[in-house]
């Protein structure tokens, strides 16, 4: 279910079109640096390399840089290549960092006569803080330069670009005054301890994305991000440079060439936030290089479980997968993809690395395991582990076959409560 109820209307169509087969009129495309995509005119696939991300800051802002601060067109050092986000730097409270993000050439991959039914943006942040951080974003209403112009006179804190003879100022320094009033994007970014990485999928307004397409994308002004009550990092399109796609920003657009499929007009202003995501796994996938989208699946369920956040689904394509899965987060759904049947198994002779095929840890509540075959494990197929104070609760196990385990198919600890089994072969 959507993490933000106000985003439900925009997310519903994408769940159908981005995860399942498309109809003759409907299709979907995911724009992400490094992906092979076929342009609307057909022909051979081309590598998409038109994600534009830029950090504008008040760092070292002074007369010598025309009060434009330091602009970053390339992220921090490898391998992360991140930009900072924060209205007060932890190193200098007077410094502010915001990030502009745009997917150029989107019009080359969506037909000119198509209607955008839904759109989602997946972005990865790094949040080492102990506390969550409020992140806001908006649709920009004016163009901004990615490159070109004299140093400190083009895009930055004071200017949106250079017109060939003079700097073009933002309405107000920092660019936030150039946000569209129609759509407010706001969400609370969870922390993720020492690991830091947090992947979030954001529902976008279809009409605003539609406006990026006409006239060869002349009004594609992208988005602006800021972090309000803390400092985090946002991963840029150069993440890991020439290799993995997992953390790079990804724009998924579901569209149709049938005008009747156009979504109902929104009643502006609207507030949107994060929505649940479906992570795809396929035996032919790649945990190191792929992003977990339907056309870029992971290879193992363990990778998807590690990346998923509450509300997310994990779809397994038909095939056999290694087990020893540990689910620590709440509201996770693990299942075979619609129309598929997956088998998750572990050896029965490994008491160190394969005690259970699936282990549900304390605090992992309100989850679903369904449409799946589970086999093996030194001890159990599914084990509900409790601490001294709590156990996993409110789980639904449906249409699951568990067999050939080392001990029992299921272990329910004393504090595992409200567990429902339905139509299972155990």
C-alpha positions as CSV (number, residue, x, y, z in Angstrom):
1,X,0.0,0.0,0.0
2,X,1.2,3.6,-0.5
3,X,3.3,5.0,2.3
4,X,1.5,8.3,1.7
5,X,-2.3,8.1,1.2
6,X,-2.4,11.3,-0.9
7,X,-0.1,9.6,-3.4
8,X,-2.4,6.6,-3.9
9,X,-4.2,7.9,-7.0
10,X,-0.9,8.6,-8.8
11,X,0.7,5.3,-7.8
12,X,-2.1,2.9,-8.7
13,X,-1.7,2.8,-12.4
14,X,2.1,2.4,-12.2
15,X,1.7,-0.7,-10.0
16,X,-0.1,-2.3,-13.0
17,X,1.9,-1.0,-15.9
18,X,5.4,-1.0,-14.5
19,X,5.1,-4.5,-13.0
20,X,3.1,-6.5,-15.5
21,X,2.8,-6.9,-19.2
22,X,1.7,-3.9,-21.2
23,X,-1.3,-3.6,-23.4
24,X,-1.2,-2.5,-27.0
25,X,-1.9,1.1,-26.0
26,X,-0.1,1.2,-22.7
27,X,3.6,0.9,-21.9
28,X,6.2,2.1,-19.5
29,X,9.8,3.2,-19.6
30,X,12.4,3.8,-16.8
31,X,15.0,6.5,-17.5
32,X,18.2,5.9,-15.6
33,X,21.8,6.6,-16.6
34,X,23.4,3.5,-18.1
35,X,20.2,1.8,-19.2
36,X,19.7,0.6,-22.8
37,X,16.5,2.1,-24.1
38,X,14.8,2.1,-27.5
39,X,13.7,5.5,-28.7
40,X,10.2,6.1,-29.8
41,X,11.3,6.1,-33.4
42,X,12.6,2.5,-33.0
43,X,16.0,1.2,-34.0
44,X,18.8,-0.1,-31.9
45,X,18.9,0.4,-28.2
46,X,20.9,3.4,-27.0
47,X,22.5,4.0,-23.6
48,X,20.6,6.7,-21.7
49,X,23.0,9.2,-20.4
50,X,20.9,12.4,-20.0
51,X,20.3,12.6,-16.2
52,X,21.3,16.0,-15.1
53,X,21.9,16.6,-11.4
54,X,23.6,19.7,-9.9
55,X,24.1,20.8,-6.3
56,X,23.7,24.5,-5.6
57,X,25.1,25.8,-2.3
58,X,25.9,28.8,-0.2
59,X,29.4,27.3,0.4
60,X,32.0,30.0,0.4
61,X,29.4,32.5,-0.8
62,X,31.0,35.9,-1.3
63,X,31.5,38.7,-3.7
64,X,34.3,36.9,-5.5
65,X,31.8,34.3,-6.7
66,X,29.1,36.8,-7.3
67,X,27.2,35.5,-4.2
68,X,26.6,32.4,-6.3
69,X,28.3,30.0,-3.9
70,X,30.0,26.8,-5.0
71,X,28.1,24.7,-7.6
72,X,28.8,21.0,-8.0
73,X,28.2,19.4,-11.4
74,X,29.9,16.2,-10.3
75,X,29.2,14.4,-7.0
76,X,31.6,13.7,-4.1
77,X,34.4,11.3,-4.4
78,X,34.0,7.8,-5.7
79,X,32.3,5.4,-5.4
80,X,29.2,7.3,-4.1
81,X,29.3,10.5,-6.1
82,X,26.8,12.1,-3.8
83,X,25.5,15.7,-3.2
84,X,24.7,17.1,0.2
85,X,21.2,18.2,1.2
86,X,20.7,20.4,4.2
87,X,19.5,23.9,5.2
88,X,22.3,24.0,7.7
89,X,25.6,22.1,7.2
90,X,26.7,20.2,10.3
91,X,30.2,21.7,9.7
92,X,29.0,25.3,9.1
93,X,25.4,26.2,10.1
94,X,25.4,29.1,7.5
95,X,25.9,26.7,4.6
96,X,22.9,25.4,2.6
97,X,22.9,22.6,0.0
98,X,20.2,21.8,-2.5
99,X,20.1,19.5,-5.5
100,X,18.5,20.1,-8.9
101,X,17.6,16.9,-10.8
102,X,16.4,16.6,-14.4
103,X,15.9,13.8,-16.9
104,X,16.7,15.3,-20.3
105,X,15.4,13.7,-23.5
106,X,12.4,12.1,-21.7
107,X,10.4,13.0,-24.8
108,X,12.6,10.7,-26.9
109,X,11.2,7.6,-25.1
110,X,7.5,8.5,-24.7
111,X,5.5,9.0,-27.9
112,X,4.4,12.6,-28.7
113,X,0.7,11.5,-28.7
114,X,0.9,9.6,-25.4
115,X,-0.8,10.5,-22.1
116,X,1.2,10.0,-18.9
117,X,-0.9,7.8,-16.6
118,X,1.5,7.8,-13.7
119,X,5.1,8.5,-12.8
120,X,7.5,7.5,-10.0
121,X,10.9,8.7,-9.1
122,X,13.3,6.4,-7.2
123,X,16.1,8.2,-5.4
124,X,18.7,6.9,-3.0
125,X,19.7,9.0,0.0
126,X,22.4,8.4,2.7
127,X,21.2,9.1,6.2
128,X,23.6,8.2,8.9
129,X,21.7,10.3,11.4
130,X,20.1,8.8,14.4
131,X,16.9,10.6,13.6
132,X,14.7,10.8,10.4
133,X,15.0,13.9,8.3
134,X,12.2,15.8,6.5
135,X,13.0,16.0,2.7
136,X,11.0,18.3,0.4
137,X,11.0,18.6,-3.4
138,X,9.2,20.6,-6.1
139,X,8.7,20.9,-9.8
140,X,10.7,23.7,-11.2
141,X,9.1,26.5,-13.3
142,X,12.1,27.9,-15.1
143,X,15.1,26.4,-17.0
144,X,18.4,26.0,-15.4
145,X,21.8,25.3,-17.0
146,X,23.6,22.1,-16.5
147,X,26.7,23.3,-18.2
148,X,27.9,26.4,-20.0
149,X,28.7,30.0,-19.0
150,X,31.6,31.6,-17.1
151,X,32.6,30.3,-13.7
152,X,30.4,31.6,-10.9
153,X,28.1,33.3,-13.4
154,X,25.9,30.4,-14.4
155,X,23.8,27.9,-12.4
156,X,24.3,28.2,-8.7
157,X,22.7,29.7,-5.6
158,X,22.0,33.1,-7.2
159,X,21.7,32.2,-10.9
160,X,19.8,29.7,-13.0
161,X,22.2,30.1,-15.9
162,X,23.9,32.3,-18.4
163,X,22.1,33.7,-21.5
164,X,25.2,34.3,-23.5
165,X,25.9,37.8,-22.2
166,X,24.7,37.9,-18.6
167,X,23.7,35.8,-15.6
168,X,20.0,34.9,-15.3
169,X,19.0,35.2,-11.6
170,X,16.6,32.9,-9.8
171,X,13.5,34.7,-8.5
172,X,15.2,34.5,-5.1
173,X,18.5,33.0,-4.2
174,X,18.3,29.2,-3.6
175,X,15.7,28.6,-6.4
176,X,12.9,27.6,-4.0
177,X,10.8,30.6,-5.1
178,X,10.8,29.1,-8.6
179,X,8.9,26.0,-7.5
180,X,5.5,25.3,-8.9
181,X,2.7,26.0,-6.4
182,X,0.7,23.0,-7.8
183,X,2.6,20.1,-6.3
184,X,4.4,19.9,-2.9
185,X,6.5,16.8,-2.4
186,X,7.3,16.0,1.2
187,X,8.4,12.9,3.1
188,X,10.2,11.8,6.2
189,X,13.5,10.0,5.3
190,X,14.3,7.2,7.8
191,X,17.8,6.7,9.1
192,X,19.7,3.6,8.3
193,X,22.5,3.5,10.8
194,X,26.0,2.7,9.8
195,X,24.9,1.5,6.3
196,X,23.2,4.8,5.5
197,X,21.6,4.0,2.2
198,X,17.8,4.6,2.0
199,X,16.1,4.0,-1.3
200,X,12.8,5.9,-1.6
201,X,10.2,5.9,-4.4
202,X,8.3,9.1,-4.8
203,X,4.9,9.5,-6.6
204,X,5.0,12.3,-9.2
205,X,2.1,14.3,-10.6
206,X,1.3,12.9,-14.1
207,X,0.3,16.2,-15.6
208,X,3.5,17.9,-14.4
209,X,5.6,15.1,-15.9
210,X,3.5,15.3,-19.1
211,X,4.5,19.0,-19.4
212,X,8.2,17.8,-19.7
213,X,7.5,16.1,-23.1
214,X,6.1,18.6,-25.7
215,X,8.3,20.7,-28.0
216,X,11.3,18.4,-27.6
217,X,11.2,18.9,-23.8
218,X,11.5,22.6,-23.9
219,X,9.6,22.9,-20.6
220,X,11.5,20.0,-18.9
221,X,12.8,21.9,-15.8
222,X,13.1,19.0,-13.5
223,X,12.9,19.0,-9.7
224,X,14.6,20.7,-6.8
225,X,15.3,18.9,-3.4
226,X,16.1,20.1,0.0
227,X,16.4,18.6,3.5
228,X,14.7,20.7,6.1
229,X,15.7,19.5,9.6
230,X,19.0,17.8,9.1
231,X,21.7,17.0,6.6
232,X,21.7,13.9,4.3
233,X,23.3,13.0,1.0
234,X,21.5,12.3,-2.3
235,X,23.2,9.8,-4.7
236,X,23.9,11.2,-8.1
237,X,23.6,9.7,-11.6
238,X,27.4,9.1,-11.5
239,X,27.1,6.5,-8.7
240,X,29.8,3.8,-9.1
241,X,30.5,5.6,-12.4
242,X,30.6,2.9,-15.1
243,X,29.0,0.0,-13.3
244,X,25.9,-0.5,-11.1
245,X,22.5,1.1,-11.6
246,X,21.1,0.3,-8.2
247,X,21.5,3.8,-6.5
248,X,21.2,6.1,-9.5
249,X,18.0,8.2,-9.8
250,X,15.4,6.4,-11.9
251,X,12.3,8.0,-13.5
252,X,9.6,5.5,-14.3
253,X,6.8,6.7,-16.6
254,X,3.6,4.7,-17.4
255,X,1.9,6.0,-20.5
256,X,-0.8,5.2,-23.1
257,X,-1.4,6.2,-26.6
258,X,-5.2,5.9,-26.0
259,X,-6.5,9.3,-24.9
260,X,-9.2,7.5,-22.9
261,X,-6.5,6.3,-20.5
262,X,-5.6,9.8,-19.4
263,X,-5.9,10.1,-15.6
264,X,-8.5,12.4,-14.0
265,X,-7.2,16.0,-13.6
266,X,-5.8,16.7,-10.1
267,X,-7.3,19.3,-7.9
268,X,-4.3,21.5,-7.2
269,X,-2.5,22.1,-5.0
270,X,-1.6,18.5,-4.1
271,X,0.9,17.1,-1.6
272,X,2.7,13.9,-2.6
273,X,5.1,11.6,-0.8
274,X,6.8,8.3,-1.0
275,X,5.0,5.1,-2.2
276,X,5.7,1.5,-1.8
277,X,7.9,-0.1,-4.4
278,X,8.0,-3.6,-6.0
279,X,11.5,-5.1,-6.1
280,X,12.0,-7.8,-8.8
281,X,14.1,-10.9,-8.6
282,X,15.0,-13.2,-11.4
283,X,17.5,-16.2,-11.6
284,X,19.1,-14.4,-14.5
285,X,19.4,-11.0,-12.6
286,X,22.3,-9.3,-11.0
287,X,22.7,-8.2,-7.4
288,X,25.7,-6.0,-8.1
289,X,24.7,-4.3,-11.3
290,X,20.9,-4.1,-11.4
291,X,18.4,-1.7,-9.8
292,X,15.7,-4.1,-8.8
293,X,13.2,-2.7,-11.3
294,X,11.1,-5.2,-13.5
295,X,13.5,-4.8,-16.4
296,X,16.6,-4.8,-14.2
297,X,16.0,-7.5,-11.5
298,X,18.2,-8.7,-8.7
299,X,19.4,-12.2,-8.7
300,X,18.7,-13.2,-5.0
301,X,15.8,-12.6,-2.7
302,X,18.3,-11.7,0.0
303,X,19.3,-8.6,-1.9
304,X,15.7,-7.5,-2.3
305,X,15.0,-8.2,1.4
306,X,18.0,-6.1,2.4
307,X,16.9,-3.1,0.2
308,X,13.1,-3.2,0.9
309,X,11.5,-0.8,3.3
310,X,8.1,-1.1,5.0
311,X,5.3,-1.2,2.5
312,X,7.4,-2.7,-0.3
313,X,6.8,-5.9,-2.2
314,X,9.3,-8.5,-3.4
315,X,8.3,-10.3,-6.6
316,X,10.2,-13.5,-7.5
317,X,10.1,-14.7,-11.1
318,X,9.9,-18.5,-11.7
319,X,13.0,-20.4,-10.6
320,X,15.0,-21.6,-7.6
321,X,16.6,-19.2,-5.2
322,X,18.8,-19.5,-2.1
323,X,17.2,-19.1,1.3
324,X,18.6,-18.0,4.6
325,X,16.6,-14.8,4.4
326,X,16.3,-12.6,7.5
327,X,13.4,-10.2,7.5
328,X,13.9,-7.4,10.0
329,X,11.5,-4.7,8.7
330,X,7.7,-4.5,9.0
331,X,5.1,-4.6,6.3
332,X,7.2,-6.5,3.7
333,X,5.5,-8.8,1.2
334,X,7.5,-11.7,-0.2
335,X,5.9,-13.7,-3.0
336,X,6.1,-15.2,-6.5
337,X,5.5,-12.6,-9.2
338,X,1.9,-12.9,-10.6
339,X,1.8,-15.8,-13.1
340,X,5.1,-17.2,-11.7
341,X,6.1,-19.8,-9.1
342,X,9.3,-19.5,-7.2
343,X,11.1,-22.0,-4.9
344,X,13.2,-20.7,-2.0
345,X,15.5,-23.4,-0.5
346,X,18.4,-24.0,1.8
347,X,20.6,-27.0,2.5
348,X,19.7,-29.2,5.4
349,X,23.2,-29.8,6.5
350,X,24.5,-26.3,7.3
351,X,23.7,-25.2,10.8
352,X,25.7,-22.1,10.5
353,X,24.6,-20.3,7.4
354,X,21.2,-22.0,6.6
355,X,19.5,-22.7,9.9
356,X,16.2,-21.5,8.5
357,X,15.0,-20.8,5.0
358,X,13.2,-17.7,6.2
359,X,13.6,-16.1,9.6
360,X,11.3,-13.4,10.8
361,X,12.9,-11.2,13.5
362,X,11.4,-9.3,16.4
363,X,9.9,-6.1,15.3
364,X,9.1,-7.3,11.8
365,X,5.3,-7.1,11.9
366,X,2.4,-7.0,9.5
367,X,4.1,-8.9,6.7
368,X,2.9,-11.3,4.0
369,X,4.5,-14.4,2.5
370,X,2.4,-15.9,-0.2
371,X,2.4,-17.9,-3.5
372,X,5.7,-19.5,-2.7
373,X,7.4,-22.9,-2.2
374,X,9.9,-23.2,0.7
375,X,12.1,-26.3,1.1
376,X,15.1,-27.3,3.2
377,X,16.8,-25.5,6.0
378,X,18.8,-27.2,8.8
379,X,15.9,-26.5,11.2
380,X,12.8,-24.7,9.8
381,X,11.2,-23.5,6.7
382,X,9.9,-20.4,8.4
383,X,11.0,-19.4,11.9
384,X,9.3,-16.7,14.0
385,X,12.1,-15.5,16.4
386,X,11.2,-13.6,19.6
387,X,13.2,-11.5,21.9
388,X,12.5,-11.2,25.6
389,X,10.0,-8.5,25.0
390,X,8.5,-9.0,21.5
391,X,8.1,-11.3,18.5
392,X,7.1,-10.9,14.9
393,X,3.3,-10.4,14.8
394,X,0.4,-10.0,12.4
395,X,1.9,-12.1,9.6
396,X,-0.2,-13.8,6.8
397,X,1.2,-16.9,5.3
398,X,-0.9,-17.8,2.3
399,X,-0.7,-20.4,-0.6
400,X,2.7,-21.5,0.6
401,X,4.1,-25.1,0.3
402,X,6.8,-26.0,2.9
403,X,8.5,-29.4,2.8
404,X,11.7,-31.4,3.3
405,X,13.0,-29.3,6.2
406,X,15.6,-30.5,8.6
407,X,13.2,-30.3,11.6
408,X,9.8,-28.8,11.3
409,X,8.2,-26.6,8.6
410,X,7.3,-23.8,11.0
411,X,8.5,-22.6,14.4
412,X,6.3,-20.2,16.3
413,X,8.0,-18.6,19.3
414,X,6.0,-17.7,22.4
415,X,5.6,-14.0,21.5
416,X,4.7,-14.4,17.8
417,X,1.1,-13.3,17.8
418,X,-1.7,-13.0,15.3
419,X,-0.2,-15.2,12.7
420,X,-2.6,-16.4,9.9
421,X,-2.0,-19.4,7.8
422,X,-4.3,-19.8,4.7
423,X,-4.4,-22.5,2.0
424,X,-0.9,-23.8,2.9
425,X,0.6,-27.2,2.3
426,X,2.9,-27.9,5.3
